[in-house]
Amino acid sequence: MSSLLQGVNLYLIGMMGVGKTTVGRLLAKELGYGFVDTDNVIAQATDKSINELFAQVGEAGFRQLESDVLSQVCAFTKLTIATGGGIVLRRENWGYLHHGLIVWLDTPVEIIYSRLAEDTTRPLLQDADPKGKLRSLLEQRTPLYSQADLHITEREGDTPEDVAKRILEAIPGVLKTQLSH
């Protein structure tokens, strides 16, 4: 599989709580790739949590930091990159994402909500109706997420290992269509 990818990066996109970091680590290990979580890079570089950054520089400031990190990460190869859920919102980010294979992890809102119900570290969920907020974010972002090269829908009961395995099984088919264009 690694030879088929020829060092091309895998970019995992999707809503918060879909498992991009967990699945990304599994994929990186399986492929012999490095793993990068853009949110972790931002937090380490600024020495602030994502919540603190949102509070200090707002969503627009955070999105700029995210673009800066993505622009640097895409210069490397053999990486699996877990991106922030909103990375698809900025047009310039698509230029960076297209340097690799883009995988949309699509998870039903109910599953995401059950995972994040106790999570107070998500600035966009500090809302009176977090489930409604998730629905509206997903509705807004779906047309963007759907531009991914690979669309993996999580099913009830899937483990991160199941999702990683499905991605690995689907990659050859996507690469063949990309190479034939």
C-alpha positions in Angstrom: 0.0 0.0 0.0 2.8 2.4 1.0 4.5 1.9 -2.4 1.1 2.5 -4.2 0.8 5.8 -2.4 4.4 6.8 -3.4 4.7 9.0 -0.3 1.5 11.0 -1.0 0.1 12.4 2.2 -3.3 11.4 3.5 -5.4 14.3 4.8 -8.3 13.4 7.1 -11.2 15.8 7.0 -14.6 15.8 8.7 -16.4 17.1 11.7 -15.0 17.4 15.2 -15.4 14.1 17.0 -15.4 11.8 14.0 -12.1 10.2 15.0 -9.6 11.9 12.6 -6.8 11.8 15.2 -7.5 8.2 16.3 -7.9 6.8 12.8 -5.1 8.9 11.5 -2.6 7.4 14.1 -3.7 3.9 13.0 -3.3 4.7 9.3 0.1 6.2 9.9 1.3 3.1 11.7 -0.1 0.8 9.1 1.5 2.8 6.2 4.8 3.5 8.0 3.9 7.2 7.8 4.4 10.0 10.3 1.3 11.5 12.0 0.4 15.1 12.4 -2.6 16.6 14.1 -2.9 20.2 12.9 -4.8 21.3 16.1 -1.9 19.8 18.2 0.7 21.6 16.1 -1.2 24.9 16.6 -1.6 24.4 20.4 2.2 23.5 20.7 3.3 26.4 18.5 1.2 29.0 20.4 1.5 27.3 23.8 -2.3 27.8 24.1 -5.3 25.5 23.9 -7.6 25.7 20.9 -10.3 27.1 23.3 -7.9 29.9 24.5 -7.0 30.7 20.9 -10.6 31.0 19.9 -11.2 33.3 22.8 -8.1 35.5 22.1 -8.0 35.7 18.3 -11.5 34.5 17.3 -12.4 31.9 14.7 -10.9 34.0 11.9 -7.6 34.2 13.6 -7.6 30.6 14.4 -8.4 29.6 10.8 -5.4 31.7 9.7 -3.1 29.8 12.0 -4.7 26.6 10.7 -3.9 27.6 7.1 -0.3 28.6 8.0 0.3 25.1 9.6 -1.3 23.3 6.7 0.8 25.2 4.2 4.0 24.1 6.0 2.8 20.5 6.5 2.0 19.9 2.9 5.7 20.4 2.0 6.4 17.0 3.6 5.6 13.5 2.3 4.7 10.3 4.0 2.4 11.9 6.5 -1.1 11.1 7.7 -2.6 14.5 8.7 -5.7 14.9 11.0 -7.1 18.4 10.2 -9.4 20.6 12.2 -13.1 20.2 11.3 -13.3 23.7 9.8 -10.2 23.5 7.6 -12.4 23.1 4.5 -14.0 26.5 5.0 -11.1 28.4 3.5 -10.6 28.1 -0.2 -6.8 28.4 0.1 -6.7 25.3 2.2 -8.0 23.2 -0.7 -4.9 24.0 -2.7 -2.8 22.5 0.2 -5.1 19.5 0.7 -5.0 18.6 -3.0 -1.2 17.9 -2.6 -2.4 14.6 -1.1 -5.3 12.2 -0.9 -8.3 13.7 1.0 -10.3 11.3 3.1 -13.7 12.5 4.5 -14.6 10.7 7.7 -18.4 11.1 7.8 -20.1 10.2 11.0 -23.8 10.7 11.9 -24.5 13.6 14.2 -25.9 11.4 16.9 -22.6 9.4 17.2 -20.6 12.6 17.2 -22.8 14.2 19.9 -22.6 11.1 22.1 -18.7 11.3 21.9 -18.5 15.0 22.6 -21.4 15.5 25.1 -18.9 15.8 28.0 -16.1 17.5 26.1 -15.8 21.2 27.2 -12.7 21.8 25.0 -14.6 22.4 21.7 -15.2 26.2 21.3 -17.8 25.8 18.6 -19.9 23.6 20.9 -20.2 26.2 23.7 -23.8 26.6 22.6 -27.2 26.3 24.2 -28.1 23.5 21.7 -24.8 21.7 21.0 -26.6 18.9 18.9 -28.3 21.6 16.8 -25.0 23.4 16.4 -23.4 20.1 15.2 -26.2 19.6 12.7 -25.9 23.1 11.4 -22.1 22.9 11.1 -22.4 19.6 9.3 -25.1 21.0 6.9 -22.9 24.0 6.1 -19.7 21.9 5.6 -21.1 18.8 3.8 -20.8 20.4 0.3 -17.1 21.1 1.1 -16.4 17.8 2.7 -18.0 16.0 -0.3 -15.1 17.3 -2.5 -12.8 14.7 -0.8 -11.2 12.0 -2.9 -12.6 9.3 -0.6 -15.8 9.3 1.4 -15.9 6.9 4.4 -19.2 6.8 6.3 -18.9 5.5 9.8 -21.6 3.0 10.8 -22.9 2.3 14.3 -20.5 0.0 16.1 -17.5 0.7 13.9 -14.2 0.7 15.8 -11.4 3.1 14.7 -9.6 0.0 13.4 -12.7 -0.8 11.2 -12.7 2.7 9.8 -8.9 2.6 9.1 -9.2 -0.8 7.4 -12.0 0.5 5.1 -9.9 3.5 4.2 -6.9 1.3 3.3 -9.1 -1.0 1.3 -10.6 1.9 -0.7 -7.3 3.8 -1.4 -6.2 1.6 -4.4 -9.5 2.3 -6.3 -9.2 6.0 -5.7 -5.6 6.1 -6.8 -6.3 4.2 -10.0 -9.0 6.7 -11.0 -6.7 9.7 -10.1 -3.8 8.3 -12.1 -5.9 7.6 -15.2 -7.0 11.3 -15.5 
